[in-house]
């Protein structure tokens, strides 16, 4: 049997010791404290465990050319109805799909963007070029 990675955390020291006992029966390597796992940075503090995807988010900004953009504190209006426009579809819709997938993974540590990501996910079937999603006039 081959297991790629296993992460042990918890306050049940007896249970963790039992699992670590497997090290005597199988070839294993203890990497000590977890620092990075599946694109998520992990840090332990006296108050608990802190997880972050800062590097992952910065990589997305770099990849999309938005590294120098200024952050905004405005959340998406939950009542806004976004509609795909009649504009030109993306030349490479796979790139849009990949970006939405990355943003979806980012919601693990950024639940505040979950709604916005779910909205743009609605347009994965036939995404239009950036800026082509329109908000209809409010009456």
C-alpha positions in Angstrom: 0.0 0.0 0.0 1.2 3.5 -0.8 -0.1 6.6 1.0 1.1 9.9 -0.2 0.5 12.2 2.8 -1.3 12.0 6.1 -1.8 14.8 8.5 -2.3 14.2 12.2 -3.8 16.9 14.3 -5.7 16.9 17.5 -5.6 16.9 21.3 -6.0 13.1 21.7 -2.3 12.3 22.4 -3.1 8.6 23.0 -4.9 8.3 19.7 -2.1 10.1 17.8 0.5 7.8 19.5 -1.4 4.8 18.3 -1.3 6.0 14.7 2.4 7.0 15.0 3.0 3.4 16.2 2.4 2.4 12.6 5.8 4.0 11.8 7.3 0.9 13.3 5.6 -1.3 10.8 5.7 0.8 7.6 8.3 3.0 6.1 7.3 6.5 7.0 8.8 9.9 7.2 7.7 12.4 9.9 7.9 15.9 8.6 7.2 17.4 12.1 4.9 20.4 12.2 2.7 21.0 9.2 3.5 24.3 7.5 2.0 23.9 4.0 -0.5 21.5 2.7 -2.5 21.4 -0.6 -1.8 25.1 -1.3 -2.8 26.1 2.2 -0.3 27.7 4.7 -0.7 26.3 8.2 0.5 28.0 11.4 0.0 27.1 14.9 -0.6 29.8 17.6 -1.5 29.6 21.2 -5.1 30.2 20.2 -5.3 27.3 17.7 -4.4 26.7 14.1 -4.4 29.5 11.5 -4.8 28.6 7.8 -4.1 31.0 4.9 -3.9 30.9 1.1 -2.0 34.2 0.8 0.6 32.8 -1.6 -2.2 31.1 -3.6 -4.2 34.3 -3.9 -1.0 36.3 -4.9 -0.3 33.7 -7.6 -3.8 34.2 -9.0 -3.3 38.0 -9.0 0.0 37.5 -10.8 -1.4 35.1 -13.3 -4.3 37.4 -14.2 -2.2 40.6 -14.3 -4.0 42.1 -11.4 -1.1 42.3 -8.9 -1.0 46.1 -8.9 -4.8 46.4 -8.5 -6.1 48.2 -5.4 -8.2 46.2 -3.1 -11.8 47.3 -2.5 -14.0 46.8 0.5 -17.2 46.4 -1.4 -19.0 43.1 -1.5 -21.2 42.0 -4.4 -24.8 43.0 -4.1 -26.7 39.8 -3.3 -29.8 41.2 -5.2 -27.9 42.0 -8.4 -28.9 39.9 -11.3 -26.0 39.3 -13.6 -26.8 38.2 -17.1 -24.5 37.1 -19.9 -24.4 39.8 -22.5 -24.6 39.3 -26.2 -20.9 40.1 -26.4 -18.1 38.1 -27.8 -17.4 34.8 -26.0 -13.9 34.2 -24.6 -11.4 33.1 -27.2 -10.1 30.7 -24.5 -13.1 29.8 -22.3 -10.9 27.2 -20.5 -8.9 30.0 -19.0 -12.0 31.5 -17.5 -13.1 28.1 -16.2 -9.6 27.5 -14.7 -9.7 30.9 -12.9 -13.2 30.3 -11.5 -12.0 26.9 -10.3 -9.0 28.6 -8.5 -11.3 31.2 -6.9 -13.6 28.4 -5.8 -10.6 26.7 -4.1 -9.6 30.0 -2.5 -13.0 30.1 -0.7 -11.6 27.5 1.7 -10.0 30.3 3.6 -11.9 33.2 2.1 -15.6 32.4 2.7 -16.4 36.1 2.2 -15.9 35.6 -1.6 -18.1 32.5 -1.9 -21.2 34.4 -3.1 -19.3 36.2 -5.8 -17.6 33.0 -7.0 -20.9 31.2 -7.1 -22.4 34.0 -9.3 -19.5 33.9 -11.8 -19.7 30.1 -11.8 -23.1 30.4 -13.4 -21.5 31.5 -16.6 -19.0 28.6 -17.0 -21.0 27.1 -19.8 -20.5 30.0 -22.2 -18.4 32.7 -20.6 -18.2 36.1 -22.3 -15.1 38.3 -22.5 -14.2 40.3 -19.3 -16.6 43.1 -18.6 -19.3 41.6 -20.7 -21.4 40.4 -17.7 -24.0 43.1 -17.2 -26.3 44.1 -14.4 -29.8 44.9 -15.7 -31.2 48.3 -14.8 -33.0 48.4 -11.5 -36.6 49.6 -11.6 
